[in-house]
Amino acid sequence: MAFVTYILVASLALGTQNKFSPDSLGLQASSALAWLIMEVLAVLLSLYLVTVNTDLTTINLITFAGYKYVGMIIGLVFGLLFGRTSYYVVLSWCCLGIFMVKKKGEGAPRPSSGVPSFWGAGVGEGWSWCY
């Protein structure tokens, strides 16, 4: 849903600038889908190269990758309502927020308990604030 909403809001933004055409709608949709597929493939490749055993499926990775469109939609709406500066402020705030969110549950990849943490504590002890 966020994917389709992003395409529609981005088309609305192009329409307010008198740059909209039906071809631009298809171009935005296909390029956004291509970037989404490339992102998921990059995550799958990195999980394979690092040999992380996880319960995450490809569909889970696609849904997690789709959350970025929510921040992009909020940024576009703020840009349409309040101007270019608010667009960049909200978009950067949403992008930084992605790094602060951690999935609660067993699907998230976790190292084995024998691996020491960077801070010297046991695995999971230094990350208790994330849960």
N, C-alpha and C positions, 0 to 999 in steps of 0.2 A: 504494500500500500504506500509506503513511504517513497518507493521508487517512482511510482506513477504520479504521486503528488509532487515530487521534485520536478519531474518533467513538465507538469502543468504549470507550476509556479515559475519555473525558469522560462517557459514560453510566455507567461504573463509579463514577466520582467522584460523580455525582448519586445513584447507588444507595446509596453509603455515607452520604449525607446524607438518605436517605429522601425524595428529591425526584424519583425516576425514574418515568417513565410511558412507554408506547410512543409517545405523541405527541411527547414530548421528544426521542426518538431521531430521528424524522423532521424535527423542527424544527432540531435541531443539524446534521443532514446537509444540509438544504436551505440553511440560512443560511451554513454553511461553504463550500458550493459556490458560492453567490451571491457571497460575498466573494472567492473565488478567481477567479471570472470577472471581477469588477470590477477586481481587481488586475492581471490580465493585460491587460484592455482599457485601463487607465490606462497601463501600460508601452508598449503598442502605440501609443497616442495620443501619448505623450511622444516616442517614437522617431520618429514621423511629423512632429511639430511641430519637432523639432530637426534633422530631415532627416539622421538617422544611417543610413548604409548599413552593413548588417550581414548576416551569414550566418545569424543566429538565426531560426528559424521559430517559429510560434505554439506548436507542441508543445514546443519547447525552453523557451520562456517559462513554459509550464504546469508543466514538470518543475522548473524553477528555483524557481518560486513554491511548489511542493509541499514544498521542503526546510524551510520554516518549521514544518511540522507535526512534524518530528522534535524540534525544540526544545520545542514545546508539549507533546508526549508526555512528554519527559523531565521537564519542569516539573510536569506533572500527577502523574506517578509519584512524584516526590520530595515533592510536596504530600500525596499519599496516605500515604506512608511516614513522613515526618518533620514534617509540619505546614505551616501557612500561611507561615511565615517562609522555610522552605527553598524553597517554591514560588516566591516572589517573587525570591529570590536566584538560583535556577537559571534561571528564565524571563528575568530581566534579563541574566544571563551569556550565555545562548543568543542573545538578541536582539542583544546587542553583538557576538557572534561572527559574525553574518550580515554585518555591515559590514566585517569583517576578511578575509572570504573573497573571492577574486577567481578567476574562471574562467581556467584556463590553456588556451589554444587559440586558434584563429583565429576562433571564433564570436563572441567578445567584441567589441563595437564599440570602435574605436580611431580617434582623430582622425588627419588626414593629417599628414605629417611637417613641413609648413610652419607648423603652429600652434605658437606658443611656449607653454612650460609656465608655470605660476604661479610656480615657483621660479626661473625664468630659464634653466633647463637645457632642452635639446632634449626633444621629446616622447619619453617612454619612459625617458629617462636618470634622472629622479627617481623612477621607479617600479620600479626593478630589484629591490627587496626583495619585490615582490609575486609575482615569478615564481619 
